[in-house]
């Protein structure tokens, strides 16, 4: 085994000349010493990474990885510990510590500032996926950092493969974990800050160890560089032990992560089964453990809303299947499913009917019988009688009355990914509205968490709530509605009606 390692070392050492080794040492000395440009790049990359984490944008975070200069002092630590350059080791350590501290401080400040802004909506309990991805490091992250450190050191020593450095910066990702530490502190989430800090330490120590391995294999040693410079004994062994020690917390966190993932998968399967059995659709589920109790918050879509008894039955069924106490909170969105191939069948609306009134009818009496009897003929005499009548007439005249109508408005929020249309004020989101999207402002207004929420309807007919500060509302002009008003106008000319009365005479 020793012969194989010696043969590999000799082959690697022959890849570069002594002049190239001197140039590499000179460049690493300059890069390991912090200057104004180093701290400026730390500031800019921290701003980019923090905003990318808050808006959950992987592309922005990758840009911050390319700008971040923290790889240079870490490689300088590994190189200086190998050649025994105490001055270079001190400068690289100071540069790394100050750069990391500045990144944490800036990310804390930017996060706190974003939370105070009225147009930035952020939930402490619902962190972005890019933030959560850097809070649970494991042995896989150590392997990634080890491979990235080997590639970075080899690219620094070999000028013909320096183009690989941007990819190495993306793979190792030093700045995002530091910004996640600041975000966790600003939000009071110490579990987030602790996990992200462990990820940064893992990356830094592993990259330093792997760079020491590469430079040792390429022939960099105190004997080749300067024989009279003091150096710590067995630097490879020391850095290797530090890297191995990191496996203990990383393995512990990985085991916990696997256990939590298995438990959450079981909870998700049970809740999905129970919700589906009730003809509903699971939209979102959040779990929180507190001792033996399990708190579950679920959001579902259902054609018919659940009542209190349905919620209690659902909670009991989930508790029986999981075999542990469950505290359930249910958020529900009423929704109907329509198939374009099957037209809906509409029931005719009920029309109010008039109340029946009794109408008098004539009942025929006994029918007369014809008999042959002599009857004298009666001759009628017309007597005119004049009867004056005065008839009032009701004439409707228009009267202006004001009827409230919904207002029109549009979305003016210009932040990513858009304005959330929520089922209730500060409730679950049901849609995302883009800037300039037209809305119909309804009549509901509530104040929740210091924000004025208004009820709106989007172009697709979805009704929800949004903060009023993100809307441009057009004030409607009141419309006039004609209502009949009865005015009695007496007739100035009396109407005469002639009635003929027939008086029989024998």
Secondary structure, DSSP 8 states (H G I E B T S, - for coil): -HHHHHHHHHHHHTTS-HHHHHHHHHHHHHHHS--HHHHHHHHHHHHHHHHHHHTT-HHHHHHHHHH--HHHHHHHHHHHHHHT-HHHHHHHHHHHHHHHHHHHHHHHHHHHHHHHSTT----TTS--HHHHTTSS--HHHHHHHHHHHHHHHHHHH-GGGGGGHHHHHHHH--HHHHHHHHHHHHTT-HHHHHHHHHHHHHHHHHHHHHHHHHHHHTT--HHHH-TTS---TTHHHHHHHHHHHHHHHHHHHHHHHHHHHHHHHHHHHHHHHHHHHTTEEEEEEEEEEETTEEEEEEEEEESS---HHHHHHHHHHHHHHHTS-EEEEEEEEE-----TTS------------------------------------EEEEEEEEEEE---EEEEE--EEE----EEEEE---SSS-EEEESSTT--EEEEE-TT-EEEEEEEEEEETTEEEEEEE-TTS-EEEEEGGGEEEE-----EEE--EEEEE--SS-EEEEEEEEEEE-
